[in-house]
Amino acid sequence: MLALRVFLSALAMSALVVAAESPALNYPATKTVDSVDDYHGTKVADPFRWLEDDVRKNPAVAEWVEAQNKVTFAFLEQIPQREAIRKRLTDLWNYEKFSAPFKVGGKYFFFKNDGLQNQSVLYVSKSLDGAEPRMLLDPNAWSKDGTIALAGLEVSDDGKFLTYGTADAGSDWNTWRVLDVDSGKLLGDELKWVKFSGAAWTGDNRGFFYSRFPAPKEGETFQSLNVNQKLYYHRLGTPQSEDVLAYERPDQPKWTIGGSVSEDGRYLVISVGDGTTSRKARKVYRHLNEPYSLPVELIANHDNKYTFLGNDGPVFYLQTDWNAPKYQVIAIDTRSPEPKNWKTIIPEAAETLEGVSFVGNLFIANYLKDAYTQVKVFEPNGTFVRDVTLPGIGTASGFSGKRTDTETSTPSRASPHRRASTVTTSSPVKVS
């Protein structure tokens, strides 16, 4: 880390020297257009609106970018230390990197980067002990210029299907597709105009819920506002036009809507954001085993943050900052959901509760203490089980898995290079 700082400092000093000795930069002229927006009576000029067009489709924008790059790189190439710094940074970054594996449907999935790949590659394996992993998705092969990126994925509970999103040229718009995990074959499903969304498979593995916005008007793909997000259900093998609307709030077009499915498959749990970055959310649920059930509001305000962790039948477990600025875990019985009936499972501690997983029928609680991670394990009734011993002082997160799993993995960081460690959560908890 010290060496890296020295190199970056050298680069900055070299740039200052070159700037002092070089003639004034001659930037190309940028045209302006007559574009004015009216915000509640206040007119705001936007003379460079034309630069918001897609560089791949607008020749004028492409020419402007090329001209700017000529000026920029002509300056950078004058820095004598630049090549040495590039080589040193390349050497520092060129090592194999692995994500922590996650297990779904008896299969293990993980990402691997050979060292200098632009994007990590997704692999699948039958076990972690000697089985040969098989490559499942290689985002580096999706485009010659590397501008198509993986934007999220979710595996069906039986491990047979993988739905994943792709983002083109850094756009927030995602297109989601479905892959047969065993054959590696891409199915015909294609979902467009998805943004700020994951996917939540139903318990029967026949489809999933996702959030999308209305298709933007012609020519406004990258200018339209993010309003009227809706939650849909997509059945495998059907066109997107037949997707079923699961939840919307047309009276609140700026609110955000996302969904998850409880592990027992009984409930669709809907998170309704307030349209800001506060992450405060209302909670709504629907009974998935009742075809004509209506949405039921569980939390009918945006006063606090709530994360659904799991359930015991009608009793929902949530992590929240309600009456607990450093977070706690509570249980809400949906049959008597008034706040006076809420029960504290894991009370607020002196340390901030950063995340909770429900794995192996245990709550794995991740706390932040003095800028490093502490992990504690609790039974579903809140009884403390034990602390999890980590390989050193650092950060740890993740602990993915299902309530029926007996192991969980987390990326730990006890050194400058991230590595993966596995924690076994059988009862009593064992750590390996």
DAURFEN-V234804 format. One record per pair of residues at least 24 apart in sequence whose C-alpha atoms are under 7 Angstrom apart, sorted by the first residue. I is the first residue (numbers start at 1). GAP is how many residues later the second one is. Records with the same first field share a line. If there is no record, write none. Layout:
I: GAP, GAP
//
This chain:
7: 78
11: 70, 71
14: 65
15: 64
18: 60, 61
27: 44
28: 39, 40
98: 321
99: 312, 321
100: 309, 310, 311, 320
101: 308
102: 298, 299, 307
103: 298
104: 51, 53, 54, 55
105: 52, 53, 54
106: 53
107: 52
136: 48
152: 46
154: 45
156: 45, 49
157: 46, 48
158: 47
188: 49
189: 47, 48, 49, 50
191: 49
197: 61
200: 59, 60, 61
201: 60
202: 59, 63
203: 62
206: 29, 30
207: 27, 28, 29
208: 25, 26, 27
209: 24, 25, 50
210: 49
211: 46, 47
227: 26, 27
228: 25, 26
229: 27, 28
230: 27
231: 26, 27
262: 48
263: 47
274: 28
279: 26
280: 24, 25
281: 24, 25
298: 39
309: 48, 49
310: 48
324: 24
326: 25, 26, 27
327: 25, 26
328: 25
345: 36, 37
346: 36
357: 42, 43
358: 44, 45
359: 42, 43, 44, 45, 46
360: 42, 43, 44, 45, 46, 65, 66
361: 42, 43
388: 43
//
